[in-house]
């Protein structure tokens, strides 16, 4: 079956219908939370781009396990990297039943616990577009939800665009609650040592164990523990959230099958069992992570393509196969980059030409790329990229493979 997009209207991009032209707020019920009596839940605010939202899910899942709660997973939320103003269930891409079997963490999705009618969802999306501007229909339906301040978000740190879009789309206002006092037995780490550079309030929760200790020592009888943040929480002990949660989130069969179809389209000589090298080349706004660094350090954010070419040759040497094909996932919009990639004989993924969104939804392209990177025989990543970080973790956990990285030191010059 072809993966090429046809010249016809994308069925997922239906024309907007004005559902509420002749309806009043009194005729639309408020959203209702459907919870199981006696079940204690934990949920969280999604943060930033798609990969960061995945990492927030992973850490929240580990917290739910430690606190013996059922994880409530918010959907993937539109963010600064897209303009769709939409959301999509994680279960469209990951097998959550298998996740619970492997991890022991019971999980439900936000749209199961707090489902919205078509009218309610429409009002939420409208409010997300209006942002701070007044919208009477939304104001009539909105509900205040208690939200625990974590890492300062909702207290010393304002919410960012993704969290605000989530709240607006799902018709709630977070009512921020200060966390319980720190347990005297909790280890307090030097913040610089554990990488906390953006929070100086010593009362804020910045580590996973601090959060667990506070909410274990001060048993919360509320059925829902809703966290303002989870992504930035540190774990000085080690990658426990990945080991006990993240690695057990496997792609659904339909995602892997679509990725395989796309690979066979881009690399016809691959066959059914052929090996390939995958490269993730992060461009976009990643330079901002290194904008205060010197030119040498900047290479960790924006590495020259020639250095990736060196890594490809290293991978081919390891494989003992000089013509091992290369597939590239990149957010680069540079025609120069695209031309160089083509000249090197690499195949670039371009979902604007494919039916990925039609088959898998608006977040399908990024997650198909993630599946292709995770299952490559050799993976070459980009320093400073969270997408590379997660792909490298999947490579190691699922296939026992180490990730290769391009050289980030200046070009070597032989002595005169």
Kinemage of the C-alpha trace (Angstrom):
@kinemage 1
@onewidth
@group {chain A} dominant
@subgroup {mainchain}
@vectorlist {calphas} color= white
{ca unk a 1} P 0.000 0.000 0.000
{ca unk a 2} L 1.387 3.410 -0.975
{ca unk a 3} L 2.447 5.894 1.700
{ca unk a 4} L 2.350 8.849 -0.717
{ca unk a 5} L -0.199 11.589 -0.095
{ca unk a 6} L -2.849 11.885 -2.791
{ca unk a 7} L -4.142 15.179 -4.153
{ca unk a 8} L -7.328 15.129 -2.155
{ca unk a 9} L -8.577 16.648 1.064
{ca unk a 10} L -7.087 15.160 4.204
{ca unk a 11} L -10.038 13.546 6.023
{ca unk a 12} L -8.545 14.603 9.364
{ca unk a 13} L -8.702 18.269 8.376
{ca unk a 14} L -12.448 18.614 8.161
{ca unk a 15} L -13.997 22.009 7.680
{ca unk a 16} L -15.024 23.612 10.952
{ca unk a 17} L -18.724 23.518 11.642
{ca unk a 18} L -20.193 26.247 13.821
{ca unk a 19} L -21.841 23.950 16.338
{ca unk a 20} L -22.849 26.645 18.766
{ca unk a 21} L -24.470 29.251 16.556
{ca unk a 22} L -27.926 28.860 18.111
{ca unk a 23} L -27.124 27.342 21.475
{ca unk a 24} L -26.727 28.934 24.904
{ca unk a 25} L -24.374 27.989 27.703
{ca unk a 26} L -27.297 26.777 29.798
{ca unk a 27} L -27.977 24.043 27.239
{ca unk a 28} L -24.459 22.569 27.461
{ca unk a 29} L -23.656 20.557 30.612
{ca unk a 30} L -20.382 21.006 32.431
{ca unk a 31} L -17.776 18.258 31.938
{ca unk a 32} L -18.111 15.373 34.359
{ca unk a 33} L -15.271 13.411 35.954
{ca unk a 34} L -15.876 9.658 35.860
{ca unk a 35} L -13.722 8.053 38.549
{ca unk a 36} L -13.784 4.632 40.154
{ca unk a 37} L -14.773 4.715 43.852
{ca unk a 38} L -11.844 3.919 46.100
{ca unk a 39} L -9.241 4.468 43.359
{ca unk a 40} L -6.535 7.044 43.977
{ca unk a 41} L -5.230 8.780 40.866
{ca unk a 42} L -2.173 10.792 39.866
{ca unk a 43} L -2.045 13.105 36.864
{ca unk a 44} L 0.141 15.967 35.668
{ca unk a 45} L 0.383 18.917 33.317
{ca unk a 46} L 2.010 18.147 29.940
{ca unk a 47} L 5.020 20.318 29.150
{ca unk a 48} L 6.531 21.746 25.929
{ca unk a 49} L 7.078 19.657 22.778
{ca unk a 50} L 6.064 16.080 22.080
{ca unk a 51} L 9.223 14.359 23.360
{ca unk a 52} L 9.207 16.453 26.528
{ca unk a 53} L 5.559 15.446 27.003
{ca unk a 54} L 6.615 11.791 26.689
{ca unk a 55} L 9.324 12.294 29.315
{ca unk a 56} L 6.798 14.017 31.594
{ca unk a 57} L 4.534 10.967 31.187
{ca unk a 58} L 7.420 8.631 32.026
{ca unk a 59} L 8.285 10.472 35.255
{ca unk a 60} L 4.648 10.787 36.304
{ca unk a 61} L 4.192 7.046 35.725
{ca unk a 62} L 7.106 6.308 38.052
{ca unk a 63} L 5.638 8.674 40.663
{ca unk a 64} L 2.284 6.916 40.384
{ca unk a 65} L 4.020 3.587 41.000
{ca unk a 66} L 5.877 4.913 44.044
{ca unk a 67} L 2.695 6.458 45.487
{ca unk a 68} L 0.489 3.473 44.650
{ca unk a 69} L -1.844 5.483 42.444
{ca unk a 70} L -3.427 4.948 39.035
{ca unk a 71} L -1.792 7.101 36.375
{ca unk a 72} L -4.103 9.440 34.437
{ca unk a 73} L -2.376 10.302 31.159
{ca unk a 74} L -3.182 13.656 29.540
{ca unk a 75} L -3.269 13.589 25.741
{ca unk a 76} L -0.498 14.862 23.505
{ca unk a 77} L -1.136 18.604 23.312
{ca unk a 78} L -0.370 21.026 20.503
{ca unk a 79} L 2.662 23.124 21.339
{ca unk a 80} L 5.012 25.703 19.868
{ca unk a 81} L 6.192 23.174 17.256
{ca unk a 82} L 2.788 22.903 15.572
{ca unk a 83} L -0.264 25.044 14.820
{ca unk a 84} L -2.990 22.407 14.950
{ca unk a 85} L -4.604 23.452 18.275
{ca unk a 86} L -5.577 19.873 18.941
{ca unk a 87} L -4.818 16.874 21.130
{ca unk a 88} L -4.465 13.141 20.604
{ca unk a 89} L -4.489 10.118 22.887
{ca unk a 90} L -1.143 8.456 23.649
{ca unk a 91} L -2.870 5.098 23.152
{ca unk a 92} L -3.071 5.904 19.440
{ca unk a 93} L 0.683 5.230 19.383
{ca unk a 94} L 1.626 3.192 22.472
{ca unk a 95} L 0.191 -0.062 23.840
{ca unk a 96} L -1.000 0.981 27.301
{ca unk a 97} L -2.328 -2.476 28.225
{ca unk a 98} L 1.107 -3.952 27.572
{ca unk a 99} L 2.630 -1.061 29.520
{ca unk a 100} L 0.563 -1.939 32.602
{ca unk a 101} L 1.422 -5.642 32.264
{ca unk a 102} L 5.153 -4.942 32.042
{ca unk a 103} L 5.423 -2.098 34.568
{ca unk a 104} L 2.687 -2.928 37.066
{ca unk a 105} L 1.404 0.650 36.756
{ca unk a 106} L -2.359 0.910 36.167
{ca unk a 107} L -3.124 3.673 33.682
{ca unk a 108} L -6.136 5.396 32.180
{ca unk a 109} L -6.296 8.377 29.858
{ca unk a 110} L -7.579 11.835 30.666
{ca unk a 111} L -10.329 11.575 28.051
{ca unk a 112} L -11.609 8.405 29.782
{ca unk a 113} L -11.740 10.052 33.202
{ca unk a 114} L -12.991 13.442 32.007
{ca unk a 115} L -14.610 12.934 28.573
{ca unk a 116} L -15.852 15.930 26.594
{ca unk a 117} L -18.843 16.097 24.315
{ca unk a 118} L -18.402 17.411 20.780
{ca unk a 119} L -19.724 20.792 21.879
{ca unk a 120} L -17.500 20.950 24.967
{ca unk a 121} L -14.403 19.992 22.939
{ca unk a 122} L -15.219 22.665 20.370
{ca unk a 123} L -15.535 25.328 23.076
{ca unk a 124} L -12.194 24.219 24.557
{ca unk a 125} L -10.405 24.535 21.221
{ca unk a 126} L -11.957 27.945 20.647
{ca unk a 127} L -10.710 29.115 24.041
{ca unk a 128} L -7.228 27.768 23.258
{ca unk a 129} L -7.206 29.962 20.154
{ca unk a 130} L -8.539 32.999 22.028
{ca unk a 131} L -6.019 32.488 24.877
{ca unk a 132} L -6.452 35.301 27.437
{ca unk a 133} L -9.398 36.897 25.654
{ca unk a 134} L -12.798 36.485 27.269
{ca unk a 135} L -15.108 33.715 26.031
{ca unk a 136} L -18.478 33.514 27.777
{ca unk a 137} L -19.274 29.922 26.797
{ca unk a 138} L -15.959 28.686 28.209
{ca unk a 139} L -16.370 30.759 31.371
{ca unk a 140} L -19.771 29.140 31.943
{ca unk a 141} L -18.361 25.598 31.698
{ca unk a 142} L -14.911 25.928 33.271
{ca unk a 143} L -14.150 24.132 36.547
{ca unk a 144} L -11.428 24.802 39.111
{ca unk a 145} L -9.163 21.781 39.718
{ca unk a 146} L -6.712 21.638 42.649
{ca unk a 147} L -3.170 21.416 41.273
{ca unk a 148} L -0.066 20.738 43.380
{ca unk a 149} L 2.839 23.125 42.784
{ca unk a 150} L 5.867 21.135 41.577
{ca unk a 151} L 9.230 22.615 40.523
{ca unk a 152} L 7.674 26.029 41.149
{ca unk a 153} L 5.173 25.794 38.275
{ca unk a 154} L 2.067 27.670 39.325
{ca unk a 155} L 4.049 29.439 42.045
{ca unk a 156} L 7.397 31.065 41.307
{ca unk a 157} L 7.218 29.835 37.686
{ca unk a 158} L 4.332 30.730 35.377
{ca unk a 159} L 2.719 28.023 33.293
{ca unk a 160} L 3.903 27.762 29.691
{ca unk a 161} L 1.899 27.547 26.485
{ca unk a 162} L 1.388 23.755 26.439
{ca unk a 163} L -0.031 23.610 29.970
{ca unk a 164} L -2.323 26.559 29.280
{ca unk a 165} L -3.566 24.982 26.039
{ca unk a 166} L -4.299 21.742 27.906
{ca unk a 167} L -6.321 23.546 30.573
{ca unk a 168} L -8.239 25.588 28.015
{ca unk a 169} L -9.023 22.646 25.778
{ca unk a 170} L -10.289 20.560 28.695
{ca unk a 171} L -12.300 23.332 30.367
{ca unk a 172} L -10.542 23.719 33.700
{ca unk a 173} L -8.570 26.281 35.661
{ca unk a 174} L -5.734 24.944 37.827
{ca unk a 175} L -6.156 26.110 41.423
{ca unk a 176} L -2.604 25.928 42.710
{ca unk a 177} L -1.906 24.355 46.081
{ca unk a 178} L 1.407 24.545 47.940
{ca unk a 179} L 2.889 21.093 48.599
{ca unk a 180} L 3.232 19.642 52.099
{ca unk a 181} L 6.375 20.484 54.037
{ca unk a 182} L 9.506 18.534 53.231
{ca unk a 183} L 10.033 15.333 55.217
{ca unk a 184} L 13.043 15.899 57.550
{ca unk a 185} L 14.487 12.547 56.423
{ca unk a 186} L 14.581 13.536 52.754
{ca unk a 187} L 18.045 14.025 51.291
{ca unk a 188} L 18.527 17.612 50.072
{ca unk a 189} L 20.983 17.792 47.185
{ca unk a 190} L 23.108 20.672 46.027
{ca unk a 191} L 21.079 22.029 43.125
{ca unk a 192} L 23.991 22.830 40.879
{ca unk a 193} L 25.297 19.267 41.298
{ca unk a 194} L 22.015 17.674 40.137
{ca unk a 195} L 21.464 20.114 37.280
{ca unk a 196} L 18.807 22.410 38.754
{ca unk a 197} L 19.745 25.712 37.152
{ca unk a 198} L 16.311 27.300 36.798
{ca unk a 199} L 14.854 27.107 40.318
{ca unk a 200} L 16.375 28.761 43.371
{ca unk a 201} L 13.444 28.406 45.784
{ca unk a 202} L 14.637 25.873 48.342
{ca unk a 203} L 11.044 25.053 49.336
{ca unk a 204} L 10.098 23.895 45.841
{ca unk a 205} L 10.012 20.206 44.950
{ca unk a 206} L 12.792 19.525 42.414
{ca unk a 207} L 13.548 15.816 42.942
{ca unk a 208} L 11.428 12.713 42.567
{ca unk a 209} L 12.205 11.377 46.043
{ca unk a 210} L 11.309 14.705 47.669
{ca unk a 211} L 7.881 14.593 46.012
{ca unk a 212} L 7.311 10.959 46.984
{ca unk a 213} L 8.390 11.572 50.584
{ca unk a 214} L 6.153 14.623 50.993
{ca unk a 215} L 3.027 12.939 49.696
{ca unk a 216} L 3.742 9.669 51.508
{ca unk a 217} L 4.493 11.290 54.852
{ca unk a 218} L 1.441 13.560 54.513
{ca unk a 219} L -1.036 11.034 53.173
{ca unk a 220} L -3.349 12.830 50.791
{ca unk a 221} L -6.928 11.628 51.023
{ca unk a 222} L -7.883 13.391 47.816
{ca unk a 223} L -8.705 10.861 45.087
{ca unk a 224} L -6.732 12.900 42.498
{ca unk a 225} L -3.169 14.138 43.002
{ca unk a 226} L -2.756 16.555 40.082
{ca unk a 227} L 0.808 17.836 39.593
{ca unk a 228} L 1.622 21.140 37.917
{ca unk a 229} L 4.838 19.636 36.499
{ca unk a 230} L 6.835 16.427 36.189
{ca unk a 231} L 9.227 16.813 33.240
{ca unk a 232} L 12.029 18.706 35.030
{ca unk a 233} L 12.063 16.601 38.199
{ca unk a 234} L 15.544 15.233 38.864
{ca unk a 235} L 16.523 11.773 40.061
{ca unk a 236} L 20.067 11.795 41.476
{ca unk a 237} L 19.786 8.052 42.174
{ca unk a 238} L 19.666 7.125 38.489
{ca unk a 239} L 17.312 6.578 35.536
{ca unk a 240} L 14.645 4.828 37.611
{ca unk a 241} L 11.708 6.372 35.756
{ca unk a 242} L 13.023 4.989 32.454
{ca unk a 243} L 13.837 1.572 33.898
{ca unk a 244} L 10.519 1.134 35.694
{ca unk a 245} L 8.192 3.017 33.325
{ca unk a 246} L 9.551 4.565 30.128
{ca unk a 247} L 11.103 1.462 28.584
{ca unk a 248} L 7.780 -0.366 28.878
{ca unk a 249} L 5.958 2.070 26.592
{ca unk a 250} L 6.170 0.179 23.316
{ca unk a 251} L 4.816 1.369 19.979
{ca unk a 252} L 1.581 -0.186 18.811
{ca unk a 253} L 1.761 -2.630 15.926
{ca unk a 254} L 0.099 -0.203 13.515
{ca unk a 255} L 2.850 2.393 14.166
{ca unk a 256} L 5.645 -0.114 13.558
{ca unk a 257} L 3.920 -1.489 10.458
{ca unk a 258} L 3.452 1.984 8.990
{ca unk a 259} L 7.106 2.807 9.759
{ca unk a 260} L 8.171 -0.379 7.941
{ca unk a 261} L 6.046 0.543 4.911
{ca unk a 262} L 7.576 4.000 4.838
{ca unk a 263} L 11.102 2.586 5.062
{ca unk a 264} L 10.450 0.229 2.144
{ca unk a 265} L 9.111 3.181 0.144
{ca unk a 266} L 12.153 5.378 0.822
{ca unk a 267} L 14.685 2.515 0.579
{ca unk a 268} L 13.272 0.045 -1.976
{ca unk a 269} L 16.414 -2.084 -1.803
{ca unk a 270} L 15.889 -2.602 1.930
{ca unk a 271} L 13.610 -5.625 1.578
{ca unk a 272} L 11.790 -7.124 4.533
{ca unk a 273} L 14.785 -7.846 6.757
{ca unk a 274} L 17.324 -5.313 5.488
{ca unk a 275} L 19.490 -3.317 7.843
{ca unk a 276} L 19.722 0.469 7.889
{ca unk a 277} L 21.358 3.420 9.635
{ca unk a 278} L 19.071 6.114 11.033
{ca unk a 279} L 20.236 9.649 11.782
{ca unk a 280} L 18.408 12.235 13.825
{ca unk a 281} L 19.550 15.723 12.827
{ca unk a 282} L 17.990 18.308 15.110
{ca unk a 283} L 17.913 21.868 13.862
{ca unk a 284} L 14.995 24.259 14.492
{ca unk a 285} L 15.304 26.098 17.803
{ca unk a 286} L 17.900 23.791 19.383
{ca unk a 287} L 20.597 26.448 18.924
{ca unk a 288} L 18.971 28.344 21.811
{ca unk a 289} L 20.272 25.700 24.233
{ca unk a 290} L 23.829 26.745 23.332
{ca unk a 291} L 23.434 30.415 22.469
{ca unk a 292} L 25.586 31.550 25.408
{ca unk a 293} L 28.306 28.999 24.662
{ca unk a 294} L 31.481 29.437 22.639
{ca unk a 295} L 31.743 28.282 19.029
{ca unk a 296} L 33.185 24.887 19.951
{ca unk a 297} L 30.388 24.127 22.427
{ca unk a 298} L 27.823 25.331 19.884
{ca unk a 299} L 28.688 22.257 17.791
{ca unk a 300} L 26.819 20.110 20.315
{ca unk a 301} L 23.625 21.894 19.241
{ca unk a 302} L 24.263 22.559 15.551
{ca unk a 303} L 26.710 19.936 14.332
{ca unk a 304} L 27.965 20.214 10.719
{ca unk a 305} L 26.589 17.559 8.355
{ca unk a 306} L 30.119 16.531 7.511
{ca unk a 307} L 30.547 15.279 11.068
{ca unk a 308} L 27.418 13.133 10.699
{ca unk a 309} L 28.954 11.746 7.496
{ca unk a 310} L 32.014 10.675 9.514
{ca unk a 311} L 29.687 8.879 11.968
{ca unk a 312} L 27.959 7.115 9.060
{ca unk a 313} L 31.306 5.779 7.877
{ca unk a 314} L 32.032 4.587 11.417
{ca unk a 315} L 28.663 2.776 11.508
{ca unk a 316} L 29.319 1.142 8.127
{ca unk a 317} L 32.715 -0.003 9.366
{ca unk a 318} L 31.110 -1.590 12.428
{ca unk a 319} L 28.536 -3.249 10.198
{ca unk a 320} L 31.209 -4.306 7.704
{ca unk a 321} L 28.870 -3.149 4.959
{ca unk a 322} L 30.032 -0.205 2.853
{ca unk a 323} L 26.635 0.489 1.264
{ca unk a 324} L 24.411 0.252 4.321
{ca unk a 325} L 21.516 2.653 3.520
{ca unk a 326} L 20.885 5.780 5.572
{ca unk a 327} L 17.520 7.302 6.518
{ca unk a 328} L 17.370 10.803 8.024
{ca unk a 329} L 14.777 12.306 10.367
{ca unk a 330} L 15.253 16.061 10.662
{ca unk a 331} L 13.298 19.222 11.347
{ca unk a 332} L 15.689 21.258 9.201
{ca unk a 333} L 13.967 23.622 6.749
{ca unk a 334} L 17.273 24.504 5.103
{ca unk a 335} L 17.398 23.787 1.370
{ca unk a 336} L 21.185 23.629 1.716
{ca unk a 337} L 20.853 20.861 4.330
{ca unk a 338} L 18.381 19.013 2.116
{ca unk a 339} L 20.688 19.236 -0.903
{ca unk a 340} L 23.680 18.019 1.114
{ca unk a 341} L 21.683 15.087 2.491
{ca unk a 342} L 20.681 14.131 -1.070
{ca unk a 343} L 24.256 14.453 -2.369
{ca unk a 344} L 25.447 12.120 0.372
{ca unk a 345} L 22.974 9.529 -0.889
{ca unk a 346} L 20.926 9.572 2.304
{ca unk a 347} L 17.097 9.383 2.212
{ca unk a 348} L 15.247 12.110 4.104
{ca unk a 349} L 11.809 11.540 5.645
{ca unk a 350} L 9.354 14.204 4.456
{ca unk a 351} L 5.882 13.573 5.852
{ca unk a 352} L 4.409 16.396 3.796
{ca unk a 353} L 4.568 13.927 0.901
{ca unk a 354} L 3.098 10.973 2.815
{ca unk a 355} L -0.265 9.963 4.308
{ca unk a 356} L 1.125 9.721 7.836
{ca unk a 357} L -1.301 12.253 9.318
{ca unk a 358} L -4.233 10.672 7.513
{ca unk a 359} L -3.429 7.237 8.925
{ca unk a 360} L -2.107 8.103 12.375
{ca unk a 361} L -3.184 11.652 13.216
{ca unk a 362} L -1.419 14.983 13.465
{ca unk a 363} L 1.287 13.703 15.828
{ca unk a 364} L 1.896 10.650 13.649
{ca unk a 365} L 4.899 12.036 11.725
{ca unk a 366} L 6.997 12.672 14.842
{ca unk a 367} L 6.151 9.306 16.382
{ca unk a 368} L 6.760 7.366 13.169
{ca unk a 369} L 10.177 9.051 13.049
{ca unk a 370} L 10.694 7.988 16.676
{ca unk a 371} L 9.872 4.365 15.809
{ca unk a 372} L 12.278 4.397 12.838
{ca unk a 373} L 15.075 5.808 15.006
{ca unk a 374} L 14.412 3.345 17.836
{ca unk a 375} L 14.534 0.268 15.602
{ca unk a 376} L 17.480 1.167 13.361
{ca unk a 377} L 20.399 -1.252 13.264
{ca unk a 378} L 22.700 1.731 13.842
{ca unk a 379} L 21.477 5.029 15.258
{ca unk a 380} L 23.338 8.337 15.065
{ca unk a 381} L 21.926 11.061 17.280
{ca unk a 382} L 22.220 14.756 18.047
{ca unk a 383} L 23.655 15.993 21.329
{ca unk a 384} L 21.292 18.209 23.360
{ca unk a 385} L 18.171 16.714 21.718
{ca unk a 386} L 15.519 15.087 23.904
{ca unk a 387} L 14.253 13.126 20.881
{ca unk a 388} L 17.726 11.616 20.479
{ca unk a 389} L 17.902 10.954 24.231
{ca unk a 390} L 14.714 8.875 24.212
{ca unk a 391} L 15.660 7.100 20.957
{ca unk a 392} L 19.049 6.195 22.477
{ca unk a 393} L 17.342 4.810 25.594
{ca unk a 394} L 15.029 2.685 23.432
{ca unk a 395} L 17.975 1.424 21.386
{ca unk a 396} L 19.795 0.324 24.537
{ca unk a 397} L 16.797 -1.160 26.379
{ca unk a 398} L 15.065 -2.829 23.435
{ca unk a 399} L 18.019 -3.880 21.272
{ca unk a 400} L 21.104 -3.620 23.546
{ca unk a 401} L 22.688 -1.190 21.075
{ca unk a 402} L 24.790 1.874 21.813
{ca unk a 403} L 24.085 5.153 20.015
{ca unk a 404} L 26.719 6.825 17.874
{ca unk a 405} L 27.225 10.596 17.907
{ca unk a 406} L 28.960 12.907 15.444
{ca unk a 407} L 32.256 14.474 16.405
{ca unk a 408} L 31.645 17.836 18.087
{ca unk a 409} L 35.225 19.028 18.329
{ca unk a 410} L 36.589 21.377 15.661
{ca unk a 411} L 38.026 19.786 12.549
{ca unk a 412} L 41.398 18.200 13.261
{ca unk a 413} L 44.356 19.864 11.575
{ca unk a 414} L 47.600 17.906 11.279
{ca unk a 415} L 50.695 19.561 12.784
{ca unk a 416} L 52.842 21.531 10.361
